[in-house]
């Protein structure tokens, strides 16, 4: 008869084989689709468009098993260029990406940032959306015509707030609107906030007469009756929001914002492809498609070199608009 201890040792070894994944499999995950320790930087304050986009994307990534625990953190400052500088300084780091958009394009120029988006590795453009013009529920302005008439008559007494620094979408949209109604952009009293979260608090508190920002940052407050939507800046009305387009209202402005993901420079092809694959897989999930509908975002998906070419074109476009408005 064999020693019982021997049988116990054999049984224990068999259980280890069955229950513990082999080391080769673990390293295979790391080399395959999973990016352990991935962090997503948001270069403005919580509650803004970059923040909502990042947290919505990460939740869908985690819920659909596209990656393990993924950290989202905020590093605000100078219209996103503080975060951009940090990202560019992390050369070769395939475990860090940044949520960004049109606002960072303009901020690079207006803040004379030494780091530019051309220094980053483009991963994916995710969404596009119009801006929306909103006032607090107690505002005297009941519709867009009343607001624009008061703004044109006395711009100094009708300050406009935006969730981006000069050159960003929340700055460009009201400046283009001002120009379209015959108001000199230099006469506009624009108050810059570092993200939509800070802006909404100021609109609700009456610190600015009206706010211009993304639909995603305002939808909950509009539905709750805290904000009144007066107009959207894009080519069509926003689903579920009772507000005309500016063009419907006789103002010749058609303006949209977009958001995406960039990574540090100097990534290996493997790290770059892994990130692009993750966001491509995200784009295909039902959860992400529902998030687009819920937030009023249009699908604007593009990756890699295609997104890089778009970034270059947007940089040239924003500089041209700023010069046209006499702001650069």
Protein Blocks (a to p, Z undefined) as FASTA:
>chain_A
ZZfklmmmmmmmmmmmmmmccfklmmmmmmmmbcghiacddfbdehiaklmmmmmmmmmm
mmnopaccddddddeeehhpmmmmmmmmmgoiakbccdddfklmmmmmmnopabdfklpc
cfbdfbdcdddddddfkbcbfbfklmmmmmmmmmmlmccddfbdehiaklmmmmmmmmmn
opafklpccdddebjklmmmmmmnopafbdcddfklmmmmmmnopaccfbdfbfbdcehi
acddfklnopacdddddddddddehiafklmmmmmmmmmmmmmpmklmmmmmmnopacfb
dehjlmmmmmmmmmmmmmmmmmmnopZZ
